[in-house]
């Protein structure tokens, strides 16, 4: 029962704190760490010992490494070997050497200094990838450099997790145990690679034929945990086996489904892991060490920023502003750093008491990380006193040369599936087109295939000008990212008012914003899909094709007004319009017998701000009911209103004006 009580306490605090972190746009990692600090032995003491949970928490790291392995591709690693090994390798090596030297200088043993240095050299993949994705910066120069360094750091974390257990049990660091551990790691890697080739792919083919979600998930868990068990039996890290299993399965066509199945286990167990990390920190001791915590925090942020900046300029060939932005993005500690510390503690290589300052500084670096990442450009501009230039790939010389002779062409902003389909239709009609996209892999592949696609940010006026906007016949914006699409539309209208601009959106939620920004036509995918489905449905029900076509044309002519408005849920996307439009939606009000509205006409009750969209009476449904219609008890009225207008209308219908 004590274990059950411990789990309930953990879940209760974790749900509350992590929900608060998400509301404040902070990484959930911070929430889990704070829970451990608050309720662990060094905090309020609700949980006296986390020994039993530590076993489960280790599996959080196992599943994290498994999903990291899924994201890797051997071909991708080979194409990125220059930046991966040169830039990432040098960063980890230099940071580890400097931190280990400093730790040894301040009195730590060589083994303890090595473990601490390895933890400090690693940055947070989870935090950086999430925030760069939110800022649409993954494909910028500094974004690609940061991701390359993070990829090597993930590999380096595996190496640390191999080497650290080999260092345990001996008085000094000796070469042979470490070499023997590395040899065992290579042998296991080769064996698991052959297993993946000969066993895993056929196994998952047979599992997939069963069409059973439960069986597929069980097979995934079996493979991940079996690989972890094998490496554990060889006195290697369980995380190594999980990583290798993920790497092998990442080469199969089942990678995406496996990732979806394993994530719930990973997230829950990884949360337990970070709770145990937080429990290592004694809050009551912080006043005694605050000076050293802040000093170490400053050292981590400043030295990692400067080292990564210098390497980005020398190896990554980035300009000083971009190199600085890369350094700021990767200045923090990371989740693998905590994993390395945990393994070091379990192997008796580092005393938990010695981790107090280190854990506190790493946690604070994660708190500071979102600020540094979000405002890295402002910091860079402030230091270098100038605006950042476009990256070399975005310099529009090649694009301008290609479009110099073009006239009456179509510019396609976004070369995903929608953009590529449009390009093929235009090509069939002998209409010239130019596509802009920010995915270097997609652009490289399509360019080799002869497509007129170029790397360029359509949100930048210079890129639009180089694409021949002044001579273009039409522009199509097919971004899935609607804020970026709206920004692009505004830049197009700033440069040219008369060119027709077609915009693709997911649904009608941002229709008004695009229309007000100057879109000639806005095509919501969800509404068009609904219209197509409705037309097929009516056709199969025997409705004449001419009548169906008339209905669809009427809806198009009315710019989808008839079918706009929907009942909102928690998963609806964020809108781009003004605040009032954002909060409008369909709401239902049931009229009770003693309500004021009974016996009144719709004209008496409604107002322009809250139109009556539907009135339901028993089994009858009236769309856009007539103003003269009398409301009866039991009617359900659907309004299109904001929450405030809904409240006032509800009061009016029940109690009167």
HUKATA-V430206 format. One record per backbone hydrogen bond with DSSP energy under -0.5 kcal/mol. CO is the residue of the C=O (numbers start at 1). NH is the residue of the N-H. E is the energy in kcal/mol with one decimal. If there is no record, write none. Layout:
BEGIN
((CO,NH,E) (CO,NH,E))
END
This chain:
BEGIN
((1,5,-2.7) (2,6,-2.3) (3,7,-2.3) (4,8,-2.2) (5,9,-2.3) (6,10,-2.4) (7,11,-2.7) (8,12,-2.5) (9,13,-2.3) (10,14,-2.8) (11,15,-2.7) (12,16,-1.7) (13,17,-2.8) (14,18,-2.5) (15,19,-1.8) (16,20,-1.7) (17,21,-2.3) (18,22,-2.4) (19,23,-2.0) (20,24,-1.7) (21,26,-3.1) (22,25,-1.3) (27,30,-1.2) (27,31,-0.8) (28,32,-2.2) (29,33,-2.5) (30,34,-2.4) (31,35,-2.1) (32,36,-2.2) (33,37,-2.4) (34,38,-2.5) (35,39,-2.6) (36,40,-1.4) (38,44,-3.9) (39,47,-2.3) (40,43,-1.7) (40,45,-1.7) (42,284,-1.0) (46,48,-0.5) (50,54,-1.8) (51,55,-0.8) (52,56,-0.6) (53,57,-2.7) (54,58,-2.0) (55,59,-0.7) (56,59,-0.7) (56,60,-0.7) (57,60,-1.0) (57,61,-1.0) (58,62,-1.7) (59,63,-2.7) (60,64,-2.0) (61,65,-2.7) (62,66,-1.9) (63,67,-2.3) (64,68,-2.2) (65,69,-2.3) (66,70,-1.6) (67,71,-1.3) (68,72,-0.8) (69,72,-0.7) (73,77,-2.7) (74,78,-1.9) (75,79,-2.0) (76,80,-1.4) (78,81,-1.1) (80,84,-3.2) (81,85,-2.5) (81,86,-0.7) (82,86,-2.0) (82,87,-0.7) (83,87,-0.5) (83,88,-2.1) (84,89,-0.8) (85,90,-0.5) (86,90,-1.4) (87,91,-2.0) (88,92,-2.3) (89,93,-2.4) (90,94,-2.9) (91,95,-2.4) (92,96,-2.3) (93,97,-2.5) (94,98,-2.7) (95,99,-2.4) (96,100,-2.7) (97,101,-2.4) (98,102,-2.4) (99,103,-2.6) (100,104,-2.5) (101,105,-2.2) (102,106,-1.8) (103,108,-2.4) (104,107,-1.4) (109,113,-2.8) (110,114,-2.0) (111,115,-2.3) (112,116,-2.5) (113,117,-2.5) (114,118,-2.6) (115,119,-1.9) (116,120,-1.9) (117,121,-1.7) (118,122,-0.6) (119,122,-0.6) (123,125,-0.8) (124,128,-2.1) (125,129,-2.4) (126,130,-1.6) (127,131,-2.3) (128,132,-2.7) (129,133,-1.9) (130,134,-2.0) (131,135,-1.6) (132,137,-2.8) (133,136,-1.3) (137,140,-1.1) (140,144,-2.7) (141,145,-2.2) (142,146,-2.2) (143,147,-2.3) (144,148,-2.3) (145,149,-2.2) (146,150,-2.4) (147,151,-2.4) (148,152,-1.8) (149,153,-2.4) (150,154,-2.2) (151,155,-1.7) (152,156,-3.4) (153,157,-2.4) (154,158,-1.4) (155,159,-1.8) (156,160,-2.8) (157,161,-2.4) (158,162,-1.2) (159,163,-2.7) (160,164,-2.8) (161,165,-0.5) (162,166,-0.8) (163,167,-1.1) (164,167,-0.9) (164,168,-0.5) (165,168,-0.9) (167,170,-0.9) (172,174,-0.6) (174,178,-0.9) (175,179,-2.7) (176,180,-3.1) (177,181,-2.1) (178,182,-2.3) (179,183,-2.5) (180,184,-2.4) (181,185,-2.3) (182,186,-2.3) (183,187,-2.5) (184,188,-2.7) (185,189,-2.2) (186,190,-2.4) (187,191,-2.6) (188,192,-2.8) (189,193,-2.0) (190,194,-2.3) (191,195,-2.4) (192,196,-2.7) (193,197,-1.8) (194,198,-2.7) (195,199,-3.0) (195,200,-1.9) (196,201,-1.5) (199,203,-2.7) (200,204,-2.7) (201,205,-1.9) (202,206,-2.1) (203,207,-2.3) (204,208,-2.5) (205,209,-1.4) (206,210,-0.7) (207,210,-1.0) (207,212,-0.6) (208,211,-1.4) (211,213,-0.5) (212,216,-2.1) (213,217,-2.3) (214,218,-2.4) (215,219,-2.3) (216,220,-2.0) (217,221,-2.5) (218,222,-2.5) (219,223,-2.3) (220,224,-2.4) (221,225,-2.6) (222,226,-2.2) (223,227,-2.2) (224,228,-1.8) (225,229,-2.3) (226,230,-2.3) (227,231,-1.9) (228,232,-1.9) (229,233,-2.3) (230,234,-1.1) (231,236,-3.0) (232,235,-1.6) (237,240,-0.6) (237,241,-1.1) (238,242,-2.0) (239,243,-2.5) (240,244,-2.5) (241,245,-2.4) (242,246,-2.5) (243,247,-2.5) (244,248,-2.3) (245,249,-2.4) (246,250,-1.9) (248,251,-1.2) (249,252,-1.7) (252,255,-1.1) (254,258,-2.4) (255,259,-2.4) (256,260,-2.0) (257,261,-2.3) (258,262,-2.2) (259,263,-1.4) (260,264,-0.6) (262,266,-2.3) (263,267,-3.1) (264,268,-2.0) (265,269,-2.3) (266,270,-2.8) (267,271,-1.7) (268,272,-1.7) (269,273,-1.9) (270,274,-2.3) (271,275,-1.8) (272,276,-2.1) (273,277,-1.8) (274,278,-2.4) (275,279,-1.9) (276,280,-0.7) (277,280,-1.1) (278,281,-1.2) (281,283,-0.9) (282,285,-1.2) (283,286,-1.5) (285,288,-0.9) (285,289,-1.1) (286,289,-0.9) (286,290,-1.3) (289,293,-2.5) (290,294,-2.5) (291,295,-2.1) (292,296,-2.6) (293,297,-2.5) (294,298,-2.5) (295,299,-2.1) (296,300,-2.8) (297,301,-2.4) (298,302,-2.6) (299,303,-2.3) (300,304,-1.9) (301,305,-1.5) (302,306,-2.4) (303,307,-2.8) (304,308,-2.4) (305,309,-2.2) (306,310,-2.5) (307,311,-2.4) (308,312,-2.3) (309,313,-1.7) (310,314,-2.3) (311,315,-3.1) (311,316,-1.5) (312,318,-2.2) (319,323,-2.8) (320,324,-2.5) (321,325,-2.0) (322,326,-2.2) (323,327,-2.2) (324,328,-2.5) (325,329,-1.9) (326,330,-1.4) (328,331,-0.9) (333,124,-0.6) (334,338,-1.3) (335,339,-1.7) (336,340,-2.5) (337,341,-2.1) (338,342,-2.4) (339,343,-2.3) (340,344,-2.4) (341,345,-2.4) (342,346,-2.5) (343,347,-2.0) (344,349,-2.8) (344,350,-1.0) (345,348,-1.5) (351,354,-1.5) (351,355,-0.6) (352,355,-1.1) (353,356,-0.9) (354,358,-0.5) (355,359,-3.5) (356,360,-2.1) (357,361,-2.4) (358,362,-2.3) (359,363,-2.6) (360,364,-2.3) (361,365,-1.9) (362,366,-1.6) (363,367,-1.6) (364,368,-2.1) (365,369,-1.6) (366,370,-0.7) (368,371,-0.8) (368,372,-1.9) (369,373,-2.8) (370,374,-2.3) (371,375,-2.0) (373,376,-0.9) (375,379,-2.2) (376,380,-2.3) (377,381,-3.0) (378,382,-2.2) (379,383,-2.0) (380,384,-2.7) (381,385,-1.6) (391,394,-1.6) (391,395,-0.9) (392,395,-0.7) (395,398,-0.5) (396,400,-2.9) (397,401,-2.3) (398,402,-2.0) (399,403,-2.1) (400,404,-0.7) (401,404,-0.6) (403,406,-0.9) (409,473,-3.2) (409,474,-1.3) (410,412,-0.6) (410,434,-2.4) (411,413,-0.7) (411,476,-3.0) (412,414,-0.9) (412,436,-2.5) (413,478,-2.5) (416,420,-2.6) (417,421,-2.2) (418,422,-2.3) (419,423,-2.2) (420,424,-1.9) (421,425,-2.0) (422,426,-2.4) (423,427,-2.3) (424,428,-2.1) (425,429,-1.2) (426,431,-2.8) (427,430,-1.6) (430,432,-0.5) (432,410,-2.1) (434,412,-3.2) (435,454,-2.5) (436,414,-2.9) (437,456,-2.0) (438,440,-0.8) (439,443,-2.5) (440,444,-2.5) (441,445,-2.4) (442,446,-2.6) (443,447,-2.5) (444,448,-1.8) (445,449,-1.2) (446,451,-2.6) (447,450,-1.6) (451,453,-1.7) (452,435,-2.6) (454,437,-1.9) (454,456,-0.5) (456,458,-0.8) (457,460,-2.2) (459,461,-0.5) (460,463,-0.6) (460,464,-1.9) (461,465,-2.5) (462,466,-2.2) (463,467,-1.6) (464,469,-1.5) (465,468,-1.5) (468,471,-1.2) (468,472,-0.7) (469,472,-0.7) (471,408,-2.5) (473,500,-0.6) (474,411,-2.3) (475,502,-2.8) (476,413,-3.3) (476,478,-0.7) (477,504,-2.8) (480,482,-1.0) (481,485,-1.9) (482,486,-2.5) (483,487,-2.1) (484,488,-2.3) (485,489,-2.4) (486,490,-2.1) (487,491,-1.8) (488,492,-2.4) (489,493,-2.4) (490,494,-1.6) (491,495,-1.4) (492,496,-2.7) (500,475,-2.3) (501,520,-1.9) (501,521,-1.6) (502,477,-3.2) (503,523,-3.1) (505,525,-3.3) (506,526,-3.1) (507,510,-0.6) (508,511,-1.3) (510,514,-1.9) (511,515,-2.2) (512,516,-2.6) (513,517,-1.4) (514,519,-2.4) (515,518,-1.0) (521,503,-2.4) (522,524,-0.7) (523,505,-1.9) (524,528,-2.4) (525,529,-2.8) (526,530,-2.1) (527,531,-2.7) (528,532,-2.5) (529,533,-2.5) (530,534,-2.8) (531,535,-2.6) (532,536,-2.1) (533,537,-2.4) (534,538,-2.8) (535,539,-2.1) (536,540,-2.3) (537,541,-1.4) (538,543,-2.6) (539,542,-1.3) (544,548,-1.9) (545,549,-2.6) (546,550,-1.9) (547,551,-2.1) (548,552,-2.3) (549,553,-2.5) (550,554,-2.2) (551,555,-2.2) (552,556,-2.4) (553,557,-2.7) (554,558,-1.8) (555,560,-2.9) (556,559,-1.6) (558,561,-1.4) (560,563,-0.7) (561,564,-1.2) (566,568,-0.6) (566,586,-1.6) (569,572,-1.2) (578,582,-2.3) (579,583,-1.4) (581,584,-1.0) (585,641,-2.2) (587,639,-3.1) (589,637,-3.0) (590,592,-0.6) (591,634,-3.0) (592,595,-1.3) (595,598,-1.1) (597,600,-2.2) (600,631,-2.9) (601,605,-1.2) (602,606,-2.8) (607,610,-1.3) (610,607,-0.5) (611,613,-0.8) (611,640,-1.5) (613,624,-3.3) (614,638,-2.8) (615,622,-3.0) (616,636,-2.4) (617,620,-2.4) (620,617,-2.6) (621,623,-0.6) (622,615,-2.1) (622,625,-0.6) (626,629,-1.7) (627,603,-2.5) (629,602,-1.9) (631,599,-3.0) (632,635,-1.8) (635,591,-2.9) (635,637,-0.5) (636,616,-2.9) (637,589,-2.7) (637,639,-0.6) (638,613,-2.4) (638,614,-1.2) (639,587,-2.5) (639,641,-0.7) (641,585,-1.4) (642,646,-2.8) (643,647,-2.0) (644,648,-2.1) (645,649,-2.6) (646,650,-2.5) (647,651,-2.2) (648,652,-2.2) (649,653,-2.6) (650,654,-1.8) (651,655,-3.1) (651,656,-0.8) (652,656,-1.4) (653,597,-2.6) (654,596,-0.6))
END
